[in-house]
Amino acid sequence: MARTPKRKPVRSKRNPIEWHGHRIVTENDLETVFADDGNVERPHIYMRRLRHGIVLVLLVALLAAAVFFALALARGDIKLPVPEATPTPVSACPLGPFDLVDPATVTVNILNSTSIAGLAGNASAALEERGFVLGTIGNRSVAQTNMTAIIVSGPDGHAQAFTLQRIIPETVYVEDERPDATVDVVLGSEFESLVPAEEVNAEPGGLTCELASTASATPSPSAP
């Protein structure tokens, strides 16, 4: 009896994507699950494009603003401020000529700017003797020192102030905005007396002035 040859067991081929019964995830599997459909970008690429877009928008906005500003400037809708030169102070001195007026038509306020007691009283008595009408007698402080007197009036009192300047020597004139023709005589420490009546210059002329900033006065409550 012939012997049946012994068969060798057939070994199954090993699946290369399995390992001990577990499936191995391959590159093809990953591409299938995470396929790039063109809608997802890498973060660094997205941020770079975002920055470029922002810069482009800003540049376009600045260019548009510059064009708008240039057109508005050309049409005159926008005017650039031009620094004004500081004007040089000038004396607003009325040139005249003025004539002497009757002292009886001139009301004078006598004000003492010094600490010399009785100065306003003595001057007011002398002016009253010359025929002037006395108004207020008091004190007033001024920035200027070592002067004879400051004559102050409004536009309607130029001739009256001119008359007092001819009677009180070495005075300066300052104009204010008073609406009447009254005149202030602000006495300084150099005031001594009036020009003698026979020596008063009766010729027409202009007022002798100085800058108002150096002769500004403020009332003082003290007695003359």
Residue frames as qw, qx, qy, qz and C-alpha x, y, z in Angstrom:
[[0.000, 0.891, 0.455, 0.000, 0.00, 0.00, 0.00],
 [0.434, 0.459, -0.020, 0.775, 1.35, 3.25, -1.11],
 [0.333, -0.530, -0.430, 0.651, 2.00, 5.93, 1.60],
 [0.153, 0.900, 0.327, 0.245, 0.20, 9.25, 1.13],
 [0.485, 0.264, -0.211, 0.807, 2.73, 12.04, 1.13],
 [0.314, -0.650, -0.487, 0.492, 2.46, 14.37, 4.14],
 [0.226, 0.778, 0.261, 0.525, 1.29, 17.93, 3.24],
 [0.364, -0.061, -0.321, 0.872, 2.92, 20.91, 4.70],
 [0.001, -0.768, -0.544, 0.339, 0.59, 23.42, 6.33],
 [0.338, 0.592, 0.291, 0.672, -0.11, 26.48, 4.19],
 [0.290, -0.440, -0.334, 0.781, 0.81, 29.68, 5.88],
 [0.213, 0.880, 0.420, 0.061, -1.45, 32.65, 5.20],
 [0.448, 0.431, 0.007, 0.783, 0.16, 35.78, 3.80],
 [0.299, -0.513, -0.431, 0.680, 0.64, 38.48, 6.44],
 [0.157, 0.885, 0.360, 0.250, -1.41, 41.66, 5.84],
 [0.519, 0.200, -0.188, 0.809, 1.12, 44.55, 5.86],
 [0.165, -0.510, 0.022, -0.844, -1.35, 46.98, 7.39],
 [0.779, -0.528, -0.171, -0.291, -2.20, 44.83, 10.36],
 [0.265, 0.453, -0.707, 0.474, -0.21, 44.25, 13.45],
 [0.058, -0.074, -0.893, 0.440, -1.35, 41.63, 15.90],
 [0.012, 0.583, 0.813, 0.015, -4.89, 42.06, 14.78],
 [0.018, -0.797, -0.248, 0.550, -4.85, 45.87, 14.76],
 [0.565, 0.700, 0.288, 0.327, -5.06, 47.96, 11.64],
 [0.471, -0.321, 0.049, 0.820, -2.21, 50.36, 11.00],
 [0.260, 0.892, 0.240, -0.280, -3.27, 53.90, 9.94],
 [0.656, 0.136, 0.352, 0.654, -1.51, 54.75, 6.72],
 [0.118, -0.282, 0.126, 0.944, -0.76, 58.00, 4.93],
 [0.160, -0.258, -0.672, -0.675, -3.58, 57.33, 2.52],
 [0.322, -0.614, -0.713, 0.101, -5.97, 57.00, 5.44],
 [0.261, -0.535, -0.242, 0.766, -4.84, 60.37, 6.82],
 [0.012, -0.086, 0.396, 0.914, -5.24, 62.08, 3.45],
 [0.223, -0.435, -0.775, -0.401, -8.73, 60.67, 3.15],
 [0.341, -0.678, -0.584, 0.289, -9.81, 61.94, 6.57],
 [0.214, -0.757, -0.064, 0.615, -7.95, 65.26, 6.48],
 [0.551, 0.438, 0.456, 0.545, -8.18, 66.09, 2.82],
 [0.160, -0.399, -0.006, 0.903, -7.15, 69.68, 1.91],
 [0.335, 0.680, 0.643, 0.107, -10.23, 71.20, 0.28],
 [0.335, 0.442, 0.170, 0.814, -8.58, 74.62, -0.14],
 [0.323, -0.809, -0.257, -0.417, -10.57, 76.26, 2.70],
 [0.705, -0.688, 0.002, 0.173, -8.04, 75.80, 5.46],
 [0.470, 0.742, -0.316, 0.359, -4.74, 77.64, 5.49],
 [0.694, -0.121, -0.456, 0.544, -1.81, 77.26, 7.70],
 [0.309, -0.854, -0.322, 0.267, -1.86, 79.78, 10.60],
 [0.406, -0.496, 0.182, 0.746, 1.36, 81.61, 9.68],
 [0.220, 0.241, 0.593, 0.736, 0.24, 82.02, 6.08],
 [0.129, -0.774, -0.593, -0.180, -3.13, 83.36, 7.23],
 [0.369, -0.788, -0.170, 0.462, -1.55, 85.92, 9.61],
 [0.385, -0.229, 0.368, 0.815, 0.88, 87.12, 6.94],
 [0.089, 0.453, 0.636, 0.618, -1.94, 87.69, 4.47],
 [0.252, -0.828, -0.496, 0.068, -3.99, 89.47, 7.14],
 [0.398, -0.625, 0.021, 0.672, -1.12, 91.87, 7.92],
 [0.278, 0.026, 0.521, 0.807, -0.60, 92.59, 4.25],
 [0.036, -0.651, -0.658, -0.376, -4.30, 93.33, 3.85],
 [0.322, -0.829, -0.333, 0.314, -4.35, 95.73, 6.82],
 [0.383, -0.430, 0.228, 0.785, -1.29, 97.60, 5.55],
 [0.189, 0.268, 0.629, 0.705, -2.82, 97.90, 2.09],
 [0.143, -0.787, -0.584, -0.139, -6.09, 99.29, 3.50],
 [0.376, -0.754, -0.137, 0.521, -4.20, 101.85, 5.61],
 [0.350, -0.194, 0.404, 0.823, -2.12, 103.01, 2.64],
 [0.066, 0.500, 0.658, 0.559, -5.23, 103.43, 0.49],
 [0.261, -0.839, -0.467, 0.100, -6.95, 105.39, 3.29],
 [0.397, -0.608, 0.055, 0.686, -3.95, 107.69, 3.74],
 [0.271, 0.062, 0.542, 0.793, -3.72, 108.30, 0.01],
 [0.058, -0.678, -0.642, -0.353, -7.43, 109.12, -0.18],
 [0.344, -0.821, -0.302, 0.340, -7.14, 111.51, 2.80],
 [0.398, -0.383, 0.246, 0.797, -4.15, 113.27, 1.21],
 [0.149, 0.317, 0.617, 0.705, -6.02, 113.73, -2.08],
 [0.198, -0.790, -0.570, -0.109, -9.10, 115.04, -0.25],
 [0.406, -0.720, -0.131, 0.548, -7.01, 117.47, 1.80],
 [0.342, -0.151, 0.394, 0.839, -5.18, 118.77, -1.28],
 [0.032, 0.518, 0.642, 0.564, -8.45, 119.34, -3.14],
 [0.303, -0.831, -0.458, 0.093, -10.03, 121.09, -0.16],
 [0.434, -0.560, 0.051, 0.704, -6.94, 123.27, 0.25],
 [0.260, 0.086, 0.514, 0.813, -6.99, 124.18, -3.44],
 [0.104, -0.654, -0.618, -0.423, -10.69, 125.09, -3.30],
 [0.038, -0.445, 0.251, -0.859, -10.19, 127.18, -0.19],
 [0.721, -0.486, -0.383, -0.313, -12.41, 124.97, 1.99],
 [0.790, -0.481, -0.157, 0.347, -9.48, 124.50, 4.36],
 [0.228, 0.875, -0.203, 0.374, -7.17, 127.35, 5.30],
 [0.756, -0.093, -0.408, 0.503, -3.93, 126.75, 7.11],
 [0.334, -0.919, -0.146, 0.149, -3.33, 129.10, 10.05],
 [0.562, 0.548, -0.149, 0.601, -0.61, 131.63, 9.36],
 [0.531, -0.503, -0.367, 0.574, 1.27, 132.88, 12.44],
 [0.106, 0.941, 0.174, 0.271, 0.73, 136.58, 12.84],
 [0.513, 0.275, -0.311, 0.752, 3.70, 138.75, 13.50],
 [0.358, -0.674, -0.473, 0.441, 3.56, 140.51, 16.85],
 [0.244, 0.849, 0.173, 0.435, 2.92, 144.15, 16.06],
 [0.448, 0.078, -0.330, 0.827, 5.39, 146.67, 17.40],
 [0.163, -0.761, -0.534, 0.331, 3.66, 148.83, 20.04],
 [0.260, 0.387, 0.178, 0.867, 3.09, 152.33, 18.83],
 [0.027, -0.351, -0.464, 0.813, 1.87, 155.41, 20.61],
 [0.101, 0.660, 0.661, 0.341, -1.68, 156.37, 19.61],
 [0.240, -0.445, -0.227, 0.832, -0.92, 160.02, 20.16],
 [0.309, 0.842, 0.442, 0.007, -3.42, 162.56, 18.79],
 [0.554, 0.130, 0.152, 0.808, -1.43, 164.93, 16.60],
 [0.000, 0.720, 0.284, -0.633, -3.83, 167.86, 16.65],
 [0.215, 0.203, -0.413, 0.861, -3.30, 170.68, 16.31],
 [0.334, -0.684, -0.644, 0.069, -5.39, 171.65, 19.32],
 [0.015, 0.643, -0.070, 0.762, -6.16, 175.11, 20.74],
 [0.110, -0.037, -0.703, 0.701, -6.20, 176.01, 24.40],
 [0.325, -0.590, -0.627, -0.392, -9.70, 175.97, 25.83],
 [0.316, -0.643, 0.163, -0.679, -11.30, 177.99, 28.62],
 [0.170, 0.167, -0.881, 0.409, -10.35, 176.35, 31.96],
 [0.479, 0.015, 0.425, -0.768, -13.92, 176.93, 33.15],
 [0.820, 0.218, -0.207, -0.486, -15.07, 174.28, 30.61],
 [0.578, 0.317, -0.744, 0.113, -12.59, 171.65, 31.83],
 [0.790, -0.521, 0.116, -0.301, -13.43, 169.24, 34.66],
 [0.408, 0.542, -0.698, 0.229, -10.24, 167.84, 36.21],
 [0.898, -0.419, -0.114, -0.064, -9.82, 164.79, 38.48],
 [0.096, 0.765, -0.576, 0.273, -6.66, 165.15, 40.61],
 [0.975, -0.191, -0.108, -0.042, -5.07, 161.83, 41.59],
 [0.185, -0.796, 0.570, -0.082, -1.92, 161.27, 43.67],
 [0.923, 0.192, -0.333, -0.011, 0.26, 158.27, 42.63],
 [0.404, 0.442, -0.594, 0.536, 2.90, 158.91, 45.32],
 [0.572, -0.473, -0.602, 0.294, 3.21, 158.62, 49.08],
 [0.195, 0.119, -0.161, 0.960, 3.64, 162.40, 49.37],
 [0.053, -0.625, -0.714, 0.311, 0.85, 163.59, 51.64],
 [0.075, 0.777, 0.236, -0.579, -1.21, 166.54, 50.42],
 [0.264, -0.173, 0.573, 0.756, 0.16, 166.48, 46.84],
 [0.074, 0.500, 0.756, 0.417, -3.29, 166.15, 45.24],
 [0.155, -0.831, -0.461, 0.270, -4.73, 168.79, 47.53],
 [0.251, -0.610, 0.167, 0.733, -2.04, 171.35, 46.65],
 [0.176, 0.013, 0.680, 0.712, -2.36, 170.70, 42.91],
 [0.006, 0.640, 0.744, 0.192, -6.16, 170.90, 42.97],
 [0.168, -0.818, -0.272, 0.479, -6.02, 174.23, 44.79],
 [0.213, -0.433, 0.388, 0.785, -3.60, 175.62, 42.18],
 [0.099, 0.228, 0.779, 0.576, -5.75, 174.40, 39.27],
 [0.059, -0.756, -0.647, 0.081, -8.93, 175.74, 40.85],
 [0.183, -0.717, -0.036, 0.672, -7.23, 179.11, 41.17],
 [0.126, -0.205, 0.591, 0.770, -6.56, 179.00, 37.41],
 [0.539, 0.209, -0.053, -0.814, -10.28, 178.50, 36.81],
 [0.381, 0.070, -0.885, -0.257, -10.50, 174.72, 36.26],
 [0.758, -0.320, -0.017, -0.568, -13.52, 172.80, 37.55],
 [0.093, -0.391, 0.886, -0.230, -12.48, 170.19, 40.15],
 [0.796, -0.094, -0.449, -0.393, -13.88, 166.68, 39.98],
 [0.915, -0.355, -0.181, 0.059, -12.55, 163.74, 42.00],
 [0.059, 0.770, -0.562, 0.296, -9.58, 164.20, 44.30],
 [0.933, -0.287, 0.171, -0.132, -7.97, 160.93, 45.36],
 [0.346, -0.573, 0.707, 0.229, -5.16, 158.45, 44.81],
 [0.904, 0.391, -0.022, -0.173, -4.24, 156.16, 41.94],
 [0.614, -0.459, 0.558, 0.317, -1.32, 153.76, 41.55],
 [0.671, 0.698, -0.169, -0.181, 0.59, 153.65, 38.26],
 [0.943, 0.016, 0.061, 0.326, 3.48, 151.60, 36.91],
 [0.496, 0.618, -0.086, 0.604, 5.52, 154.65, 35.97],
 [0.565, -0.688, -0.214, 0.404, 7.71, 156.35, 38.58],
 [0.415, -0.403, 0.149, 0.802, 9.85, 159.46, 38.75],
 [0.184, 0.459, 0.543, 0.679, 7.51, 161.49, 36.56],
 [0.094, -0.046, 0.171, -0.980, 5.69, 164.81, 36.87],
 [0.559, 0.259, 0.472, -0.631, 2.17, 163.79, 35.84],
 [0.160, 0.166, 0.876, 0.425, 0.13, 161.69, 33.44],
 [0.411, 0.251, 0.067, -0.874, -2.77, 163.39, 31.67],
 [0.159, 0.176, 0.961, 0.144, -5.62, 160.99, 30.83],
 [0.464, 0.342, 0.147, -0.804, -8.76, 161.67, 28.77],
 [0.647, 0.363, 0.670, 0.019, -11.12, 160.10, 26.27],
 [0.437, 0.323, 0.502, 0.673, -11.39, 161.04, 22.57],
 [0.018, -0.862, -0.390, -0.323, -13.68, 163.98, 23.43],
 [0.459, -0.867, -0.035, 0.192, -11.15, 165.48, 25.83],
 [0.763, 0.227, 0.073, 0.601, -8.11, 166.00, 23.58],
 [0.164, 0.720, 0.005, 0.674, -8.23, 169.81, 23.62],
 [0.584, -0.767, 0.030, -0.263, -8.87, 169.83, 27.40],
 [0.897, -0.284, 0.082, 0.328, -5.89, 167.51, 27.98],
 [0.586, 0.459, 0.055, 0.666, -3.76, 169.68, 25.68],
 [0.153, -0.845, 0.017, -0.512, -4.63, 172.75, 27.77],
 [0.757, -0.641, 0.121, -0.034, -3.54, 170.97, 30.97],
 [0.871, 0.051, 0.077, 0.483, -0.30, 169.80, 29.36],
 [0.344, 0.658, -0.010, 0.670, 0.57, 173.42, 28.61],
 [0.388, -0.792, 0.103, -0.459, -0.08, 174.38, 32.25],
 [0.809, -0.493, 0.321, 0.012, 1.60, 171.39, 33.97],
 [0.255, 0.744, -0.585, -0.197, 5.20, 170.99, 32.72],
 [0.141, 0.401, -0.904, -0.040, 6.75, 167.72, 31.47],
 [0.684, 0.063, 0.562, -0.461, 3.61, 165.60, 31.41],
 [0.021, 0.092, -0.887, -0.453, 2.70, 162.68, 29.16],
 [0.630, 0.103, 0.034, -0.769, -0.72, 161.96, 27.67],
 [0.086, 0.025, 0.994, 0.067, -2.63, 158.66, 27.67],
 [0.525, -0.047, -0.254, -0.811, -6.02, 158.11, 26.03],
 [0.235, 0.088, 0.933, -0.259, -8.72, 155.87, 27.48],
 [0.070, -0.341, -0.796, -0.494, -12.29, 155.03, 26.43],
 [0.035, 0.477, 0.582, -0.658, -14.27, 157.38, 28.66],
 [0.270, 0.624, 0.645, 0.348, -17.30, 158.88, 26.85],
 [0.076, -0.966, -0.234, 0.083, -17.00, 162.42, 28.25],
 [0.456, 0.739, -0.164, 0.468, -14.46, 165.25, 28.15],
 [0.592, -0.791, 0.151, -0.037, -13.24, 164.99, 31.74],
 [0.560, 0.598, -0.494, 0.290, -9.48, 164.82, 32.30],
 [0.836, -0.518, -0.086, 0.160, -7.47, 162.95, 34.94],
 [0.238, 0.793, -0.467, 0.311, -4.22, 164.43, 36.22],
 [0.929, -0.300, -0.167, 0.136, -2.21, 161.59, 37.86],
 [0.050, -0.925, 0.343, -0.156, 0.54, 163.31, 39.83],
 [0.883, 0.104, -0.331, 0.315, 4.04, 161.89, 40.22],
 [0.658, -0.562, -0.166, 0.472, 6.87, 162.54, 42.63],
 [0.466, 0.043, 0.180, 0.865, 8.46, 165.12, 40.29],
 [0.024, -0.782, -0.439, -0.442, 5.45, 167.45, 40.35],
 [0.358, -0.185, -0.352, 0.845, 6.20, 170.81, 41.97],
 [0.159, 0.572, 0.287, -0.752, 4.01, 173.56, 40.54],
 [0.567, 0.693, 0.445, 0.034, 2.12, 174.88, 37.52],
 [0.472, 0.257, 0.229, 0.811, 3.67, 176.91, 34.72],
 [0.024, -0.444, -0.267, 0.855, 3.23, 180.59, 35.59],
 [0.459, 0.691, 0.518, -0.209, 0.19, 182.01, 33.79],
 [0.227, 0.876, -0.186, -0.382, 2.25, 184.57, 31.86],
 [0.109, -0.527, 0.783, 0.313, 4.61, 181.84, 30.57],
 [0.675, 0.238, 0.687, -0.128, 1.98, 179.44, 29.22],
 [0.088, -0.162, 0.671, 0.718, 2.47, 178.73, 25.49],
 [0.521, 0.437, 0.404, -0.612, -0.81, 179.63, 23.81],
 [0.330, 0.417, -0.614, -0.583, 0.13, 178.37, 20.31],
 [0.925, 0.077, 0.012, -0.373, -1.88, 175.43, 18.88],
 [0.100, 0.535, -0.839, -0.008, -0.12, 172.09, 19.01],
 [0.776, -0.053, -0.586, -0.227, -0.33, 168.35, 19.58],
 [0.773, -0.587, 0.132, -0.203, -0.32, 166.22, 22.68],
 [0.164, 0.593, -0.774, 0.151, 2.88, 164.78, 24.15],
 [0.921, -0.148, -0.064, -0.354, 2.36, 161.03, 24.58],
 [0.041, -0.461, 0.885, -0.057, 3.94, 157.82, 25.75],
 [0.443, -0.054, -0.856, -0.263, 2.93, 154.19, 25.41],
 [0.649, -0.466, -0.062, -0.599, -0.20, 153.39, 27.38],
 [0.880, -0.139, -0.443, 0.101, 1.40, 150.17, 28.74],
 [0.511, 0.104, -0.445, 0.728, 3.86, 152.22, 30.80],
 [0.132, -0.189, 0.228, -0.946, 1.19, 154.48, 32.22],
 [0.522, -0.394, -0.682, -0.327, -1.59, 152.11, 33.17],
 [0.146, -0.309, 0.488, -0.803, -3.34, 153.09, 36.37],
 [0.479, -0.400, -0.775, -0.102, -5.55, 151.33, 38.90],
 [0.366, -0.745, -0.036, -0.557, -7.58, 153.03, 41.64],
 [0.433, 0.047, -0.717, 0.544, -6.30, 153.00, 45.20],
 [0.404, -0.720, -0.545, -0.143, -8.58, 153.39, 48.25],
 [0.510, -0.343, -0.319, 0.722, -6.15, 155.51, 50.27],
 [0.018, 0.931, 0.296, -0.212, -6.78, 159.19, 50.94],
 [0.522, 0.722, -0.035, 0.453, -4.97, 162.04, 49.11]]
